[in-house]
Amino acid sequence: MSGNAYDQGRLNLPFVGISTFGKHPYVADWDRIDADVAILGAPFDFGTQWRAGARFGPRSIREASTLFSFGHGGAYDHEDDVTYLPAEKVRIVDLGDADIIHTDTEKSHANIELGVRKILAAGALPVVLGGDHSVNIPCINAFDEDCARKGPIHVIQIDAHLDFVDERHGVRCGHGNPMRRAAEKDYVCGLSQLGIRNVSSTARDGYEAARAMGSDILSVRQIRSLGVEAVLARIPKGERYYVTIDIDGFDPSIAPGTGTPSHGGFIYYEVLEILAGLAGRGTIVGIDLVEVAPDYDHTGGTAILAAQVLMNLIGRIMHAREV
């Protein structure tokens, strides 16, 4: 068992100090990233089609993540009998936010892409805090050189909406477009779109196009019918995975703080079990979590859920690399 940082020095309780992700060190110089995992904020929400507010997602997730910074040398899970994220083995840093240029999607996305490229160049796992789901577009764009060296990526999407719109009134990079833009990349070898349900932002022709371009689409009800192991079996084994999590993939009863809530969503453990299985099935090489809009949830529960999912996913990724 790893030790407890409270044994000496400051107590440094979660509500004290600066709210970096998990209260991990802040690194301002993106050319000096020395870590296993690097957190990047992408507070961009100009791609929204209804309720804005996801620009405050990164800040709220960081603050919520301090709940999981009690100074222990890792996080012990008694069900797995594993201490995840041991401090002496896993180095996590917070790079702050990509610079967002108000009303300028192209420049803002370019700045997000630059941050992800810097993380990949440093050999760290990029974890991007959105922002609306359009921030996935520059994240996937940033993988071109990495994939040229190491092979393609398979995109795993947790979401209520398919996000496969090609173009709407000339808009190609809004939060309804990211999975279409990903599928167009020659270094994206497939998509698994999980949790898609109810009235979506994508019309029938979009679903047909998604399947034609290699996507496997499952609703929450279909996933519950199949079971986690059967769902994982549909995802190619041994691949490099990029995971994109829209918080509206969860049911609004536990995640109301989002711009486009959709009832009938996942509960916490359904998603955790899929992600934990995925971490052991292949190599997760990138993550984004998007669409947390904290002003719609004054309890803070949605941001806490987002932070908890990320902490657990990062822990399982790092543990899978050890065993």
N, C-alpha and C positions, 0 to 999 in steps of 0.2 A: 504494500500500500504506500502510495506517495505521501509525503509529509504535508503539514499544514502551514501555510505562510503566516498564520496568526501566531505561531509559536514565538516569533520574534518580530521586531519592527512595528509598523503601524497596523492598527486594526483594519482601516480602509474598507469600511462597510459599503455595500452597494450604492447607497444614496450619497456617498462622499466622493468628491473628486470629479474628474473629467469623464464624460460618457463616451469613451471609445468603445468599440465592440468588445464585450466581455471584459472591459478595462485592460485590454491588451495594449502593448506599446504603440504609440502613434509614430509613423514614419512619413515625414514631409517630402523627402527626396526620393522620387520614384526610380532613380538610377542606383539607389543603395538599398534595395529590398533583399533582406537576408532572412528568409522565413519559409516555412512549409505551406502556410496559408496566408493570403493577403486579402483583406476586406476593402472593398471600394464602394463608396456611395455614388448613386446615380439619381440625384433628386430632380428628375425631369418628368413632367406630366402634361406636356403640350400635345401629346398624342391621344388624349382621352376624348371620348365621344359623348360623355354625359357628365358625371360628377368628377370634378377635379379634386386635388388634394394629396395625391400620391407623392408630390414633391417633398412632403414632410415625412414620408415613409422612412428614409434612412436615419433621420434624427430620432424618430420614435423607436425604431428597432434597436438602435444603439443604446438608448436609455433603458429600454426593457431588458436588454442583454446583461445589464449590470446586476440583475437579479441572480445571475448564474456566475457571479464573480466573488464567491465567499472565501477565496484565498486557499482553498484546498488544492493539493497538487494533482489536479485532475478531477473527474466527475465519476463517482462510483455508481454503477447500475447493479443492484442486487439481483435482478432477474437474469441478467447475462453473466453476473459475477465478473465484470470487467470494469477497470478504471479507465474511462475514456479521457483523451486529451491530457495525459500526464505532462506536467509542466517541464520536466527534464527531457522530454522526447519530442513534443510538438510545439513548434514556434509559430505563433499567430501574431500578425501585425495589422494595424488599421491605417490605411493610406489617406483617410479623409475622403473628400468628395471630388469627383470630376467637375470641372468648371462648367456651369450651365449658362448659356447666353440667352437671355430672355427673348422669346418669340423665334429663335433661330434653331430649328431642329437639326439642320445639317451640321452646324458647328458644335452644337451640344453633343450630338451623337459622336462626332469625331473625337471630342475630348474624352468621352467614355471609352471609345475604342482604344485610344492611346493608353489609357490606364490599364486596360486588360492586356494589351500587348506588352507593357512594361512588366506586369506580373508574370506572364508566360515566359518572357525573356529571362526572368530571374529564377525560373524553375519552380515557382510557387503555384498553389491552387487558387485561381481567382474565384472570389465569392462577392457577387455584386448585389447591393441593396438598392432596389428601385423605390420610387419611380414607377411610371406606368410600364406596360409590357412592351412598349416599343423599344425600351432600352436593351432588350434581348437582341435587337438587330445589330447594333454595333458590337455587342459581346460576341456574337457568332462571326461577324466580319473579322474580328481580331484573331480568329483561329486559323486563318489561311496558311500562314507560314508554319505554325506549329503542326498543322495537319500534313503539310508537305513533307515534314521531317519524320513525323511519328505515326501517320495514318489518319483515316477519317474518324468522324465522330457520329454517334447515334444520339439524337435529341430525345430526351424524356420530358414530356410536358405534363404537369399537374395543373388542371384548369377546369373551369366551368365552360369556357368558350373555346372554339376551335382556332380562332385567330388566323384564319387562312384566306382572308380577303386579298385579292390581287391588287385592285386599285379602286378607290372610291373618290370621285370628283378630283382625280389627279393625285390623291394622297396614296403613297405607297409605303410610308414608314410611320404609320400610326399604330395604336395598340391593337388594332384588329388585323394587322399585316404580318407580325413577326414569324409565324410558322411557315407562311408562304415564302417569305424571303429566305428562311433557313433551308427549306426544301429545294430551293433553286441552286444552292451551293453544291459544287461537285465534290466537296469534301464532307458533306453531310450524307451518310449512307442510309439513313432511315429515320423515321419518327415514330414514337409511341405516345399517343395523345390520350391521357387518362383523366376521367372525371367529367368528360364533355356531356352536357345535359341541357334539357329544356330549350327555350328559345335562344338561339345562338346569334352572334354577330355575323356569322357566315351563312350564306344561302346554300341550297342544295348543291348547286354547281361547284361550290367550294369544297364540300365534302367529297364529291366525285373526283375533283382534281387532287385533293389530298391523298385519297386512296390510290389514284393513278401514279402519284409521285412517291409512293412507298410508305404511306402512313398507315398505322394500325390505330383505330379509334375505338375507345371503350368508354361507356358511361359509368357512373357510379353503380347503378343497379346491375349492369353487366359484370362489373368487377366483383361485386358482392356475390353474385351467382357463381362466378368462376372460382373465386378464392385467390388469395395472394400468390400461392405457388404456381397456379395455372397462368396467372397474369405474367409473372416473371418468366415463365417458360416461353412466352410469346416474344420476349425481347432477346435478340441475338446474344449469345453468351460470349464472354471474353472480349467484348468490344470496348472502345473508349466512349464513355457516356458524358453528355452534357445535360445537366438537369436544370430545367426552368420551372419554377414554382410560382403560380399565380395564387395569391392568398384566397381568391374567390373560388378556388377548387375546394376549399373547406366550406362546410355549411355555415350560413350566416348566423346561426345560433351560437357558434363559437368564434366566428370571424366577421362581425358586422362592419368593421372598419375598412371598407373598400368601396370603390366607386360603382361597381356593378355586381352587387350580391345576387346569388342565384340559389334558391332553396333546393334541398335534396342533395347537398354536398357531402364530402368526406368528413368523418370524425378524425381525431388526432391519430389514434393508433393505426387506422387503415393506411394513412400516408406513411407513417413512420415504418411500418412493416414492409411496405413496398420499397422505400428508400434504403432501409437496412439490407434487404435482400439484394437490391441493386448494387450496393457497395461491395458485396461479396461475389457478385456475378461477373463483374468486369471492373474497369478502372474509371472512376468518375474524375473528369479532368476540368470541369468548370461548373459553376452554379450561379444562378441568379434567383432572387426572390422578389416579387414585384407586387404592385397594386395595393400595398398597405396605405390607407388614407386615414390617419389617426383621428381626424376631427369627427368622423362618423361613429366613433366608439370611445366615449368618455371614460369607460372603465379601464382602458389601456390593454384589454385582454387580447385584442387582435395583434398588437405589436409584441406582446409577450409570447403568443403562439408562434409568430414568425421567428423570434429569437430562439425559442426552444427548439423548433424544427431545425434551424440552422446549426445550433450547437450539437444536437444529436446526430445530424447528418455528417457534419465535419468529424465528429468523434468516431463514427463508424467507418468513414473513409480512411482516416489515419490508422485505425485499428486493423482494417483489412490489409493495409500495406505492410503491417508488421507480421501478420500470421501467414 
